[in-house]
Amino acid sequence: MGPTKAIVKGHALYEAVGGKLIRDGFTSQREIEDYVNHHYLVLPVVDNAGRPWLLDGKLIYCLRGVQYETVDDRRVHLARCPDCGGMGIRSDEFTVESDCIRCTACGHEFDARLEMMET
């Protein structure tokens, strides 16, 4: 059981599943993020422009660093695009030498394993 997946609507936090109000009255995004970081909650992943990642119409959440899940707890193999922060999905072509990922936002192709080695 991981953190509670939350969504922001206006100036309030709601449970992503069920829609129950967690807390309202926030005055800034920074205040929301501080609250989330101290209360075992997680917000949807967003790109560098602030757009949420969506896979098959479902929000994506990042748990434990690089483990991504849909709102319904389905684990998915995704990676963050080094250019735009968008959602990278593994290409259909599987090879032993590479792990080719293509960003759904900007189309950038990258090898997730090489990116991790470089950082």
N, C-alpha and C positions, 0 to 999 in steps of 0.2 A: 504494500500500500504506500503510495507516494503522496506528495503534496496535493492539496486541493487545487484543481484547475479552475482558474477564475477568468472572468472577462470584465472589461470596463465598459460601462454605459453611462455617458454623461460624467458626473462626478462621483460615481459609486462603483463598488466592486460586487459582482454577483458570481455565484457558482456557475460554472460553464454547463454542468449537467444539473438540470432541475431549476435553475434560475433563481435560487434563494439569495436574498440580499445578504451580503457579508458585512459591508459597512458603506456608509455614504458620507457626504460632506467634505470630500477631498477638494483642495483648492488648486492643486497642480499635479502634473504627471509625476514629478519627483516625489511628492508626498505619497502618491499611490505606490510607487516603486519601493520606497522605504518601508511602507506598511507590509507589502508583499514579502520583502526580504526578511522581515522579523516575525512573520506569522505562518510559516509553512504553507505558503501559497505559491502558485506559478502562473504567470501570464503567457498568452500566446507569443510565439516567436514572431518578430517583425524584421523586415529588411532595413537597410540604412535610411530609407525614406519614410519609415514608420508604417509600411503596409504589412498586414499580417500574412503569414504563410498559410496557404490553403491547399489541401490535397483532397480531391474528390469532394470539394465543398466543406471540408471539415478543418477546423483550426488545428494547428500543430503546436505542441508544447515540448520544451527541451528539459529533460530531467537528467540529473547527474552528469552535467557537462556536455556530452555529445549524444546522449540517448534521446531520440525523438519519438513522440507518441501522438496519436490523434486524440481528440477529446474523448473517444470511447475506448481508450487504453490499448489501441492496436499499435504495436511497435513498427516503425517504418525506418528504412535505411535512407537517410538524407544527410546533406552536408551544407554548410553555409558557404555561399559564393564569396571568394576573396575580393571580388571587385565591387559588387553592389549589396552584398549581404543577403541576397535572395536565396530561395530554396533550390538546392541542387539535388537532382535525382539521378541515380545510376542509369547509364545508358544500357540499352538492350544487348549490346555486344559485350560479352564477358570474355576477358582474356586473363591469363595468369599474371602477366607482367604489369597490368594496370587496373585501376579501379576508376574508370572514366565517369565523371559526374558532369551533368549539363544543368546550368542554371535555368530555371523556368522564367525568370524575369528578364535577364539580359542575354541569354544564350551562350554565355561563356562556358567553355569546356575545360575541366581541370581534373587532375588525379588527386583524389583525397589523401591517399597515402603519401604522395610526394609533398603535398601541402603541409601535412603533419610533421614530416621529417625536417622541413625547412624552418619550422617555428620552434 
